[in-house]
């Protein structure tokens, strides 16, 4: 008697989780390796001084 194994289908949640992980990973890489002038954050004291 031969048994046919059912084909495994990956649920969409798996692909969504992998896609979300890749997006977050790439976002962190861009933030880490971006030039300092590209991402400028003012401290609260600088914000008060400019007002």
Biotite code that builds the C-alpha atoms (Angstrom):
import biotite.structure as struc

atoms = struc.array([
    struc.Atom([0.000, 0.000, 0.000], chain_id="A", res_id=1, res_name="UNK", atom_name="CA", element="C"),
    struc.Atom([1.583, 3.242, -1.078], chain_id="A", res_id=2, res_name="UNK", atom_name="CA", element="C"),
    struc.Atom([1.030, 6.407, 0.895], chain_id="A", res_id=3, res_name="UNK", atom_name="CA", element="C"),
    struc.Atom([1.350, 9.816, -0.666], chain_id="A", res_id=4, res_name="UNK", atom_name="CA", element="C"),
    struc.Atom([2.667, 12.447, 1.666], chain_id="A", res_id=5, res_name="UNK", atom_name="CA", element="C"),
    struc.Atom([0.653, 15.663, 1.562], chain_id="A", res_id=6, res_name="UNK", atom_name="CA", element="C"),
    struc.Atom([2.541, 18.635, 0.231], chain_id="A", res_id=7, res_name="UNK", atom_name="CA", element="C"),
    struc.Atom([3.428, 21.150, 2.887], chain_id="A", res_id=8, res_name="UNK", atom_name="CA", element="C"),
    struc.Atom([2.150, 24.607, 2.204], chain_id="A", res_id=9, res_name="UNK", atom_name="CA", element="C"),
    struc.Atom([3.579, 27.464, 4.171], chain_id="A", res_id=10, res_name="UNK", atom_name="CA", element="C"),
    struc.Atom([0.993, 29.690, 5.764], chain_id="A", res_id=11, res_name="UNK", atom_name="CA", element="C"),
    struc.Atom([0.871, 33.346, 4.823], chain_id="A", res_id=12, res_name="UNK", atom_name="CA", element="C"),
    struc.Atom([1.753, 34.249, 8.413], chain_id="A", res_id=13, res_name="UNK", atom_name="CA", element="C"),
    struc.Atom([5.205, 32.758, 7.923], chain_id="A", res_id=14, res_name="UNK", atom_name="CA", element="C"),
    struc.Atom([5.887, 34.911, 4.881], chain_id="A", res_id=15, res_name="UNK", atom_name="CA", element="C"),
    struc.Atom([4.508, 37.970, 6.652], chain_id="A", res_id=16, res_name="UNK", atom_name="CA", element="C"),
    struc.Atom([6.775, 37.360, 9.642], chain_id="A", res_id=17, res_name="UNK", atom_name="CA", element="C"),
    struc.Atom([9.842, 36.950, 7.420], chain_id="A", res_id=18, res_name="UNK", atom_name="CA", element="C"),
    struc.Atom([8.956, 40.097, 5.454], chain_id="A", res_id=19, res_name="UNK", atom_name="CA", element="C"),
    struc.Atom([8.479, 42.090, 8.671], chain_id="A", res_id=20, res_name="UNK", atom_name="CA", element="C"),
    struc.Atom([11.798, 40.857, 10.024], chain_id="A", res_id=21, res_name="UNK", atom_name="CA", element="C"),
    struc.Atom([13.600, 41.850, 6.825], chain_id="A", res_id=22, res_name="UNK", atom_name="CA", element="C"),
    struc.Atom([12.019, 45.310, 6.821], chain_id="A", res_id=23, res_name="UNK", atom_name="CA", element="C"),
    struc.Atom([13.001, 45.961, 10.421], chain_id="A", res_id=24, res_name="UNK", atom_name="CA", element="C"),
    struc.Atom([16.505, 44.571, 9.836], chain_id="A", res_id=25, res_name="UNK", atom_name="CA", element="C"),
    struc.Atom([17.053, 46.750, 6.781], chain_id="A", res_id=26, res_name="UNK", atom_name="CA", element="C"),
    struc.Atom([15.669, 49.779, 8.616], chain_id="A", res_id=27, res_name="UNK", atom_name="CA", element="C"),
    struc.Atom([18.137, 49.278, 11.445], chain_id="A", res_id=28, res_name="UNK", atom_name="CA", element="C"),
    struc.Atom([21.004, 48.859, 8.973], chain_id="A", res_id=29, res_name="UNK", atom_name="CA", element="C"),
    struc.Atom([20.058, 52.097, 7.213], chain_id="A", res_id=30, res_name="UNK", atom_name="CA", element="C"),
    struc.Atom([19.843, 53.911, 10.547], chain_id="A", res_id=31, res_name="UNK", atom_name="CA", element="C"),
    struc.Atom([23.212, 52.575, 11.725], chain_id="A", res_id=32, res_name="UNK", atom_name="CA", element="C"),
    struc.Atom([25.166, 53.144, 8.513], chain_id="A", res_id=33, res_name="UNK", atom_name="CA", element="C"),
    struc.Atom([23.541, 56.419, 7.428], chain_id="A", res_id=34, res_name="UNK", atom_name="CA", element="C"),
    struc.Atom([25.749, 59.520, 7.433], chain_id="A", res_id=35, res_name="UNK", atom_name="CA", element="C"),
    struc.Atom([25.459, 61.630, 10.572], chain_id="A", res_id=36, res_name="UNK", atom_name="CA", element="C"),
    struc.Atom([24.163, 64.633, 8.605], chain_id="A", res_id=37, res_name="UNK", atom_name="CA", element="C"),
    struc.Atom([21.338, 62.584, 7.129], chain_id="A", res_id=38, res_name="UNK", atom_name="CA", element="C"),
    struc.Atom([19.781, 61.750, 10.502], chain_id="A", res_id=39, res_name="UNK", atom_name="CA", element="C"),
    struc.Atom([20.054, 64.736, 12.790], chain_id="A", res_id=40, res_name="UNK", atom_name="CA", element="C"),
    struc.Atom([18.455, 64.743, 16.189], chain_id="A", res_id=41, res_name="UNK", atom_name="CA", element="C"),
    struc.Atom([18.322, 67.911, 18.215], chain_id="A", res_id=42, res_name="UNK", atom_name="CA", element="C"),
    struc.Atom([18.582, 67.695, 21.942], chain_id="A", res_id=43, res_name="UNK", atom_name="CA", element="C"),
    struc.Atom([15.886, 69.451, 24.004], chain_id="A", res_id=44, res_name="UNK", atom_name="CA", element="C"),
    struc.Atom([18.355, 72.134, 25.082], chain_id="A", res_id=45, res_name="UNK", atom_name="CA", element="C"),
    struc.Atom([19.113, 72.951, 21.438], chain_id="A", res_id=46, res_name="UNK", atom_name="CA", element="C"),
    struc.Atom([15.402, 73.178, 20.727], chain_id="A", res_id=47, res_name="UNK", atom_name="CA", element="C"),
    struc.Atom([14.951, 75.647, 23.603], chain_id="A", res_id=48, res_name="UNK", atom_name="CA", element="C"),
    struc.Atom([17.928, 77.698, 22.450], chain_id="A", res_id=49, res_name="UNK", atom_name="CA", element="C"),
    struc.Atom([16.529, 78.096, 18.924], chain_id="A", res_id=50, res_name="UNK", atom_name="CA", element="C"),
    struc.Atom([13.109, 79.329, 20.080], chain_id="A", res_id=51, res_name="UNK", atom_name="CA", element="C"),
])
